[in-house]
Amino acid sequence: MKKIMLDQMILTDCCPTNAGSKMLDGYTGLFNATVVEKLKEAGYEIAGKLPVGEFAIDLVGESCFAGADKASAAAKTLENDTVMAHIALDVNGAPRRVAAQNGLVFAKPTYGTVSRFGMIPVACSGECVGVMARNAADCREVLCTIVGKDEKDGTMHTDEVCKNAAAAAAPVKKVAVLKMPTDANDKIEATKAKMAANGIEICEIDAGVIASANAAWNMLMCAELCNNVSRYDGVKYGYRTKNYKNLDELYTNSRTEAFGLTLKTAILYGSDVLSTKNYMAKYDKAMRVRRVIVEAFAGIFADFDAVLLPAVSKMAYTEKDSAFEENAYTAPASVTGLPAVVTNGVQLIGPAFSDGALLALAEALEKEGK
C-alpha cells in the first residue's frame, strides 16, 4: 500500500491538527478533509503528519511552535521509498520553496480543482492543496486522485474540468523566461539548456507588472488571514490563557501567548489593510492589481505555453530572510490561482487547467537530466 504524509494544515479525525501553532496544540478535528477521504478511497495509507510553520505563512517551517523545522521534515520523508508523496496546503509558497531547495517536485494545482474542505483556512482566495514527491510522475498520480468537484467547497470547477486539468495534455513548445533576480541562476540556465535539448523555444521577457504580485499578495493574504484567525479567541477551542479577569483579557492574553511573532505581524498588517482609512488605498487596490496581473499572464499565454521563473532567491535561508520578501517568486501563481510546478529547483507556471502539461514538461526535464 502506498503511503502519503499530510501536513498539519489538513484536518483528520484520528490525529491532532495544530497548524504549527500553540493555539491549536492537541486539537483533533471532528472529520477528515475531502482530500483525505479521496486518498483512503483510492487505497492510499495515511502515514502521519508533518510539521508546518505557524499557519503555513513563513519561509519553510521555521515558525512552527514545536521548533524550527527548517524544511527538513518534508524532505526527509521523501528521501527513501517508504513514503510516496506529501500533501501540503500552499498558503504562502512554503511547499514550493521546500521542493526547490531539496531537489523535489511540487505541484500547485489550478485554483478550484482540488477541494479545500477540511483545511485550516488562512488565505482562502489563493491557497491550494498541492502534492510534493520525488518525481513528477508520482505527483501526477496523487494529484489525479485528489482532484474533482466537492459540493462542500463552493469555489470549485466542474468535475470534468478538474480531472481534465491534471490529465496529460498537449506538450509545451514555447516557454517565456521571466527575468527575476536570484542566486539560483544556475538552476534557471540548466533548465533552459534541458528545454532547448527537448526542442522547446525559449524567450526571455521582463517581469513587468507581474513583479507587483508580491505586494498585492502580501496585502490580500494578511487581510484574509486576519479575518480567518479571529475565531481563535480562547473561548470555543484552542489555547486559553490562565491569566485573565474579564473577557477582554481572555481574548487578548490567549492570542498574545499562543501566537508567534510572524503571525502577529501578519495579523497587525492585515488589520491595517482592512481599516477604514486604508481599505480603498490598500485592499481594494490590491484586488485591482490582482486583475491586472491575471490579464498580464493571459497576454503572455497568448504567445507562450508556460513561464519559467525562479522558485527561490537562494538555495538556503538565514534568520534574516523573510517570507514576505521571498514570496516575490511564489506570489504570481498564488495571487492569480494559476497552476505551478517546481522541479529541478525552478518554477513553471502555466495557464489555468494546464496542470497536466506542466507535469509532462517536468517529466521530460527529469529524463533529460538522467
C-alpha positions as CSV (number, residue, x, y, z in Angstrom):
1,M,0.0,0.0,0.0
2,K,1.4,3.4,-1.0
3,K,1.9,5.8,1.9
4,I,1.0,9.5,2.0
5,M,2.0,12.1,4.5
6,L,-0.2,15.1,5.3
7,D,0.9,18.5,6.7
8,Q,-0.5,20.0,9.8
9,M,-3.0,22.2,8.0
10,I,-5.2,19.2,6.9
11,L,-7.9,18.0,9.3
12,T,-8.2,14.4,10.3
13,D,-10.4,12.8,12.9
14,C,-7.7,10.3,14.0
15,C,-4.8,12.5,15.0
16,P,-4.3,16.2,16.0
17,T,-4.1,19.1,13.6
18,N,-2.2,22.0,15.1
19,A,-1.4,24.3,12.0
20,G,2.0,24.7,13.5
21,S,0.6,26.9,16.3
22,K,0.5,26.7,20.1
23,M,-3.1,27.9,19.7
24,L,-4.2,24.6,18.3
25,D,-1.8,22.3,20.1
26,G,-3.6,19.0,20.7
27,Y,-6.7,19.9,18.7
28,T,-8.2,17.0,16.8
29,G,-10.8,17.6,14.1
30,L,-14.3,16.1,14.0
31,F,-14.0,14.9,10.4
32,N,-11.5,14.1,7.6
33,A,-10.7,16.6,4.9
34,T,-12.1,15.7,1.5
35,V,-8.6,15.0,0.1
36,V,-8.0,12.5,3.0
37,E,-11.2,10.7,2.1
38,K,-10.3,10.6,-1.6
39,L,-6.9,9.2,-0.8
40,K,-8.3,6.5,1.5
41,E,-10.9,5.5,-1.0
42,A,-8.2,5.1,-3.6
43,G,-6.3,2.7,-1.4
44,Y,-3.5,5.0,-0.1
45,E,-2.4,4.8,3.5
46,I,-2.1,8.0,5.6
47,A,1.3,7.5,7.3
48,G,1.2,10.6,9.5
49,K,1.6,14.3,9.6
50,L,4.5,16.7,9.1
51,P,5.1,20.0,10.9
52,V,4.4,23.3,9.3
53,G,5.3,26.9,10.1
54,E,2.6,28.7,12.1
55,F,-0.5,28.7,9.8
56,A,1.8,28.0,6.8
57,I,2.8,31.6,6.1
58,D,6.5,31.5,6.8
59,L,9.5,30.6,4.6
60,V,10.0,26.9,5.1
61,G,8.5,26.0,8.5
62,E,10.8,27.9,10.8
63,S,8.0,29.5,12.9
64,C,6.5,26.1,14.0
65,F,5.7,26.4,17.7
66,A,7.2,22.9,18.3
67,G,10.6,24.1,17.0
68,A,12.2,25.4,13.8
69,D,11.5,22.9,11.1
70,K,13.9,24.4,8.6
71,A,12.2,22.4,5.8
72,S,13.9,19.1,6.8
73,A,10.7,17.1,7.8
74,A,9.0,17.1,4.3
75,A,12.3,16.5,2.5
76,K,13.5,13.7,4.8
77,T,10.2,11.7,4.5
78,L,10.8,11.6,0.7
79,E,14.4,10.6,0.8
80,N,13.5,6.9,0.6
81,D,10.7,4.8,-0.9
82,T,8.7,4.4,2.4
83,V,6.5,7.5,1.6
84,M,5.3,8.2,-1.9
85,A,4.1,11.8,-1.5
86,H,3.3,14.7,0.8
87,I,0.1,16.6,0.6
88,A,0.5,20.2,1.7
89,L,-1.6,23.4,1.8
90,D,0.3,26.0,-0.2
91,V,-0.7,29.3,1.5
92,N,2.4,31.5,1.0
93,G,4.7,29.3,-1.2
94,A,6.4,27.4,1.6
95,P,6.0,23.9,0.0
96,R,7.3,25.3,-3.3
97,R,10.4,26.6,-1.6
98,V,11.0,23.4,0.3
99,A,10.8,21.4,-3.0
100,A,13.1,23.8,-4.8
101,Q,15.8,23.7,-2.1
102,N,15.7,19.9,-1.7
103,G,15.5,18.7,-5.2
104,L,11.9,17.6,-5.0
105,V,8.8,18.2,-7.2
106,F,5.8,20.1,-6.0
107,A,2.6,20.6,-8.0
108,K,0.3,23.5,-7.0
109,P,-2.9,22.9,-9.0
110,T,-5.2,25.4,-10.7
111,Y,-7.3,27.0,-8.0
112,G,-10.6,25.3,-7.7
113,T,-9.6,21.9,-8.9
114,V,-8.7,20.3,-5.5
115,S,-11.1,20.7,-2.6
116,R,-10.1,22.8,0.3
117,F,-12.8,21.5,2.6
118,G,-11.2,20.3,5.8
119,M,-8.2,22.7,5.5
120,I,-7.3,25.2,8.3
121,P,-8.3,28.4,6.4
122,V,-5.8,31.2,6.1
123,A,-5.9,33.0,2.8
124,C,-8.9,31.4,1.0
125,S,-8.7,33.2,-2.3
126,G,-5.3,31.9,-3.1
127,E,-4.3,28.9,-1.0
128,C,-4.2,25.5,-2.7
129,V,-3.8,21.9,-1.8
130,G,-0.7,20.6,-3.6
131,V,1.4,17.4,-3.9
132,M,5.1,17.0,-3.2
133,A,7.0,14.0,-4.4
134,R,10.4,12.7,-5.6
135,N,9.3,13.0,-9.2
136,A,6.7,14.4,-11.5
137,A,5.1,11.0,-12.3
138,D,4.3,10.4,-8.6
139,C,3.0,14.0,-8.3
140,R,0.6,13.4,-11.2
141,E,-0.6,10.1,-9.9
142,V,-1.6,11.5,-6.5
143,L,-2.9,14.8,-7.9
144,C,-5.2,12.8,-10.2
145,T,-6.5,11.1,-7.1
146,I,-7.4,14.2,-5.2
147,V,-8.8,16.4,-7.9
148,G,-12.5,16.6,-8.5
149,K,-15.5,18.7,-7.6
150,D,-16.6,18.7,-4.0
151,E,-20.0,20.2,-3.1
152,K,-18.7,21.2,0.3
153,D,-16.3,23.7,-1.4
154,G,-18.1,26.4,-3.2
155,T,-15.1,27.6,-5.2
156,M,-14.7,24.5,-7.3
157,H,-15.0,23.9,-11.0
158,T,-16.9,21.1,-12.6
159,D,-15.7,17.5,-12.0
160,E,-14.8,17.2,-15.7
161,V,-12.8,20.4,-15.8
162,C,-10.9,19.4,-12.6
163,K,-10.0,15.9,-13.8
164,N,-9.0,17.1,-17.3
165,A,-6.7,19.7,-15.8
166,A,-4.5,17.1,-14.1
167,A,-4.5,14.7,-17.1
168,A,-1.9,14.5,-19.8
169,A,-2.1,17.4,-22.2
170,A,-0.5,18.8,-25.4
171,P,3.3,19.2,-25.0
172,V,4.8,22.6,-24.1
173,K,6.5,24.1,-27.1
174,K,7.2,27.7,-26.2
175,V,8.4,29.0,-22.8
176,A,8.8,32.5,-21.6
177,V,11.6,33.0,-19.1
178,L,10.7,35.7,-16.6
179,K,13.7,37.7,-15.7
180,M,14.0,38.0,-11.9
181,P,17.0,38.5,-9.6
182,T,18.1,35.2,-7.9
183,D,21.2,33.5,-6.7
184,A,19.9,30.3,-8.2
185,N,20.6,31.4,-11.8
186,D,22.5,28.1,-12.4
187,K,19.2,26.3,-11.9
188,I,17.5,28.5,-14.5
189,E,20.3,28.2,-17.0
190,A,20.4,24.4,-16.6
191,T,16.6,24.2,-17.1
192,K,16.8,26.4,-20.2
193,A,19.5,24.0,-21.7
194,K,17.3,21.0,-21.0
195,M,14.4,22.7,-22.6
196,A,16.4,23.5,-25.7
197,A,17.6,19.9,-25.9
198,N,13.9,18.9,-25.9
199,G,13.2,21.3,-28.8
200,I,11.4,23.9,-26.8
201,E,11.5,27.5,-28.0
202,I,12.7,29.9,-25.2
203,C,12.4,33.7,-25.0
204,E,13.3,35.9,-22.0
205,I,10.8,38.6,-21.0
206,D,10.7,41.3,-18.4
207,A,8.6,40.7,-15.3
208,G,6.7,44.0,-15.8
209,V,3.5,44.3,-13.7
210,I,3.9,40.7,-12.5
211,A,6.6,42.0,-10.2
212,S,3.7,43.7,-8.3
213,A,2.3,40.3,-7.3
214,N,4.4,40.3,-4.2
215,A,2.9,43.5,-2.7
216,A,-0.6,42.6,-3.8
217,W,-0.5,39.1,-2.3
218,N,1.1,40.3,1.0
219,M,-1.9,42.6,1.4
220,L,-4.6,40.1,0.4
221,M,-3.1,37.2,2.3
222,C,-2.7,39.2,5.5
223,A,-6.2,40.7,5.2
224,E,-7.8,37.3,4.7
225,L,-5.6,35.7,7.4
226,C,-6.6,38.5,9.9
227,N,-10.3,37.5,9.4
228,N,-9.7,33.8,9.5
229,V,-7.7,33.6,12.7
230,S,-10.1,35.9,14.5
231,R,-12.0,32.7,15.5
232,Y,-9.1,31.7,17.8
233,D,-10.1,33.7,20.9
234,G,-9.6,31.2,23.7
235,V,-13.4,30.6,24.1
236,K,-14.7,27.8,21.9
237,Y,-11.5,25.7,21.4
238,G,-7.8,26.1,21.2
239,Y,-5.4,27.6,23.8
240,R,-6.9,29.5,26.7
241,T,-4.8,31.7,29.0
242,K,-4.9,31.2,32.7
243,N,-4.2,34.9,33.3
244,Y,-7.5,36.8,32.8
245,K,-10.1,38.7,34.9
246,N,-12.5,39.6,32.2
247,L,-13.5,38.8,28.6
248,D,-11.2,41.3,27.0
249,E,-8.2,39.9,28.9
250,L,-9.2,36.4,27.9
251,Y,-9.1,37.3,24.3
252,T,-6.0,39.4,24.4
253,N,-3.9,37.2,26.6
254,S,-4.9,33.9,24.9
255,R,-3.9,35.3,21.5
256,T,-0.8,37.0,22.8
257,E,0.5,33.9,24.5
258,A,-0.4,31.4,21.7
259,F,0.5,33.3,18.5
260,G,4.1,33.7,17.3
261,L,5.8,36.8,16.1
262,T,5.4,36.1,12.3
263,L,1.7,35.5,12.7
264,K,1.2,38.5,14.9
265,T,2.9,40.7,12.4
266,A,0.7,39.4,9.6
267,I,-2.5,40.0,11.8
268,L,-1.5,43.6,12.5
269,Y,-0.7,44.3,8.9
270,G,-3.9,42.7,7.7
271,S,-5.9,44.7,10.3
272,D,-4.3,47.9,8.9
273,V,-5.0,46.9,5.3
274,L,-8.7,46.4,6.2
275,S,-9.0,49.5,8.3
276,T,-11.4,52.3,7.2
277,K,-8.7,54.6,6.2
278,N,-6.7,52.1,4.2
279,Y,-9.4,49.8,2.7
280,M,-9.6,51.5,-0.7
281,A,-6.0,52.5,-0.8
282,K,-4.6,49.1,0.0
283,Y,-7.1,46.2,-0.1
284,D,-9.2,47.5,-3.0
285,K,-6.1,48.4,-4.9
286,A,-4.5,45.0,-4.3
287,M,-7.7,43.4,-5.8
288,R,-7.3,45.6,-8.8
289,V,-3.6,44.7,-9.2
290,R,-4.6,41.1,-9.0
291,R,-6.8,41.5,-12.0
292,V,-4.1,43.4,-13.9
293,I,-1.6,40.5,-13.2
294,V,-4.2,37.9,-14.4
295,E,-4.5,39.9,-17.6
296,A,-0.7,40.2,-18.0
297,F,-0.4,36.4,-17.7
298,A,-3.2,36.0,-20.3
299,G,-1.2,38.2,-22.6
300,I,1.9,36.0,-22.1
301,F,0.0,32.8,-22.6
302,A,-1.4,34.1,-25.9
303,D,2.2,33.5,-27.3
304,F,3.7,31.0,-24.9
305,D,2.7,27.7,-23.3
306,A,4.4,28.3,-19.9
307,V,6.5,30.6,-17.9
308,L,9.8,29.7,-16.3
309,L,10.9,31.7,-13.2
310,P,12.9,31.1,-10.0
311,A,11.2,29.4,-7.1
312,V,13.6,30.9,-4.5
313,S,16.2,33.7,-4.3
314,K,18.8,31.3,-2.8
315,M,19.2,27.6,-2.0
316,A,19.4,28.1,1.8
317,Y,17.9,30.7,4.1
318,T,19.3,32.5,7.1
319,E,17.4,34.1,10.1
320,K,17.5,37.4,8.3
321,D,15.4,36.2,5.3
322,S,11.6,36.9,5.3
323,A,8.7,35.1,3.6
324,F,7.1,38.5,2.8
325,E,10.0,39.3,0.6
326,E,10.7,35.8,-0.7
327,N,7.2,35.3,-2.0
328,A,8.1,37.6,-4.8
329,Y,8.7,34.3,-6.6
330,T,5.7,32.4,-5.4
331,A,3.1,35.2,-5.3
332,P,2.4,35.3,-9.1
333,A,0.8,31.9,-9.0
334,S,-0.8,32.4,-5.6
335,V,-2.5,35.7,-6.5
336,T,-3.8,34.5,-9.8
337,G,-4.7,30.9,-9.0
338,L,-2.6,29.6,-11.9
339,P,-1.0,26.1,-11.7
340,A,2.7,25.9,-10.8
341,V,5.1,23.1,-10.8
342,V,8.5,23.2,-9.0
343,T,11.1,20.9,-10.5
344,N,14.9,20.9,-10.7
345,G,15.0,23.9,-8.3
346,V,12.9,26.2,-10.6
347,Q,9.3,27.0,-11.1
348,L,6.9,26.6,-14.1
349,I,3.6,28.5,-14.3
350,G,1.0,27.7,-16.9
351,P,-2.4,28.9,-18.0
352,A,-5.4,27.8,-15.9
353,F,-6.0,24.0,-16.2
354,S,-2.6,23.3,-17.8
355,D,-1.5,21.3,-14.7
356,G,-1.0,18.1,-16.8
357,A,1.1,19.9,-19.4
358,L,3.4,21.4,-16.7
359,L,3.9,18.0,-15.1
360,A,4.6,16.4,-18.5
361,L,7.3,19.1,-19.1
362,A,8.7,18.4,-15.6
363,E,8.9,14.7,-16.5
364,A,10.7,15.5,-19.7
365,L,13.2,17.6,-17.9
366,E,13.8,14.8,-15.4
367,K,14.6,12.4,-18.2
368,E,16.9,14.9,-19.9
369,G,18.8,15.2,-16.6
370,K,19.5,11.5,-16.3
